[in-house]
């Protein structure tokens, strides 16, 4: 009976730690940060604008390469 209690305690603690780390991984945050913290508006804007800028840069680069390929032919 004592072994079952120890195993159940270990499972509960393991699940809690796994959820904690899993939520932080899913939100792309440091592993040991608070998973219940809401991202501030400034953080969200920085993240979204950075992603948008990166995507538009890739699109411009691709278009430039295609134009150079057409001109060289």
N, C-alpha and C positions, 0 to 999 in steps of 0.2 A: 504494500500500500504506500509505503514511503517513497519507493522508486517511481510510482505513477505520479505522485504529487510533484516530485522533482522534474520529471519529464514534462508534465503539463505546464509547470512554471517556466521551464525553458522554452517551450513552444510559444507561450504567451509573450514572453520577453522578445523572442526572435521575431515574431510577427510584428510587434510594435516597432522594433528597430528597423525592420524591413520596410514597413510602411513609411516611416520617417524618411529614410534614405531614398525610397522610391519616389516619393512626392517631390523631393528636392531635385532628383535627377530629371524627373519629368518637366519640371519648371526651369531647368538649366540654371540652378543655383548651387552655391557651395553645399557640400554634403551635410555639414553640421549646422546649417542655418535653420531658423525657425520656419517650418513648412506652413504655418498658419498666418505668417506675415503677408499682407497684401502688398504688391509692388506699387510704389508711388507712381503718380501720373508722369513725373519726370523720367523715371526709369523706363516706363513703358514707351514713352515717346522716343527716348534715345535708342532703345532696342529696335523699334519699328523703323525709325528713320535710317538707322545704320543698315538694316537689312534691305530697305528700299534702295538706298544709295549703292549698295554693293550689287544688287541685281541690275540696276540701270547701267552701272559701269560695265558689267559683263555684256549686256546687250549692245552697248556702244562699241565695245571692243570687237564683238562678233561682226557687227555691221561694217566696221572699218576693215576688218580682214576680208570680208566678202567683196567690198568695193576694190580693195587692192588686187584681189584675185581677178576680178573682172577687167580691171585696167591693164593688168599684166598680160592678158590673153589677147 
